[in-house]
Amino acid sequence: MIIYESNKNFLRDITHLTRSWTMQKILRSALGVGAITAGLTVAFEEIWPMEVNVPSSIFSLLGIVLSVLLVFRTNTAYDRWWEGRKQWGALVNNCRNLAVSVHSTFPKEDTQGRFEIAVLVSNFCIALKEHLRAGTRVEELIFISPDEAGKYKERAHVPNYLVTQIHQKIQGYYRAEAISGTDLRNMKPHLQALLDIAGACERIKKTPIPFSYSVYIKLLILGYSLMLPFGLIRDFGYFTIPLVTFIFFTFIGIEMMAAEIEEPFGLDCNDLPTGDIAHTIKTNVFEILEVTHVHLPEREEKLYQKVF
C-alpha cells in the first residue's frame, strides 16, 4: 500500500505516481494511443490532406455517457475497497475484545492457556490475509510444531480450522468449570465474528465486477479515444496529439484504478495493508494477554510497496 500524508507535499506526491504498477500501465497505454493519434494526424495533415468533417458535438455526448459509466464504476470499486477495510477494522476490534475477555476470565495462574489463545488468534489473522490471496502459507504461522504444520497443510480452509480450535479450547475451560456460562456467552459474539468477517471478505474476493461490464467500459474508452482524432484534427491540428493522449489518460486511468482497488486483499500498491493489520493484531493480543511474544522480523516482511 502507498502510504502518504495528505496536504503536505503536493509536488513530491506527484513524483511518486510512477511507482504504482497501475500508473505505469496507464502511462504505457496512454503513450500507445498518443502514438496512434500522431500517426493519424501526420497522415491527414501531410500525407493525405483532406477535410475531416466529423462534428465534435458527437464526442461531447459520448463523453458524458462515458463519464457517467466511469463514476458508477469508480464508486462500486471504492465501496468494495472500503468494505474490506471495515471488515479488517472489525477484525482488529473483535480480536482485542476476545483477548480482553480471555485475560479477565481465565485463571490468573494459567499462563499457558493465555499463550495458546494468543497464538491461535494471531495465526487466524495471519492465515486469513493469505487465504484471501493465493491460499494460506503455513510457514508464516507462528509457534506451531511440525505435526501441527502438517495438519494445517491438510486443510483447505485454515482460518476455519483455527477458529474451531479456539472454540474447542474455550469450551474445554467451560466444561472444566474454569469459566462460567456468562463468560462463555460474553466471548461467543467475538468468536462468531471471526468467521463472519472471513466470510464477508471472501464474498468481496469471489464476486468481482461482472466481466462483460468491465470489458464493455474498456472497449468504449478505447473506441472513443481512437475516434476522437477525427473530430479534433480540423480544429486543433497537431495539438490533437496531446489532447487525445490526455483524454485517454484520464478515462483509462479512472477505469484501471477502479480495477486495482475492487479486489483489495492482494499485493497491488493501493490494496489494503492486511499484512500490517494482521501483525498489529498479533502484537496487541500478546500484550493484552500478558504473555511472552518472541519477535520474528522475517515473518513481518511486507510484500507490497510503500511510499513514505
HELIX and SHEET records of a PDB file:
HELIX    1   1 PHE A   10  THR A   15  1                                   6    
HELIX    2   2 LEU A   17  ARG A   19  5                                   3    
HELIX    3   3 TRP A   21  VAL A   42  1                                  22    
HELIX    4   4 ALA A   43  ILE A   47  3                                   5    
HELIX    5   5 SER A   56  THR A  105  1                                  50    
HELIX    6   6 THR A  111  HIS A  131  1                                  21    
HELIX    7   7 VAL A  138  GLU A  140  5                                   3    
HELIX    8   8 PRO A  146  LYS A  153  1                                   8    
HELIX    9   9 VAL A  158  ARG A  175  1                                  18    
HELIX   10  10 GLY A  181  LYS A  206  1                                  26    
HELIX   11  11 PHE A  211  PHE A  236  1                                  26    
HELIX   12  12 GLY A  237  PHE A  239  5                                   3    
HELIX   13  13 THR A  240  ILE A  261  1                                  22    
HELIX   14  14 THR A  274  ILE A  288  1                                  15    
HELIX   15  15 PRO A  297  GLU A  300  5                                   4    
END                                                                             
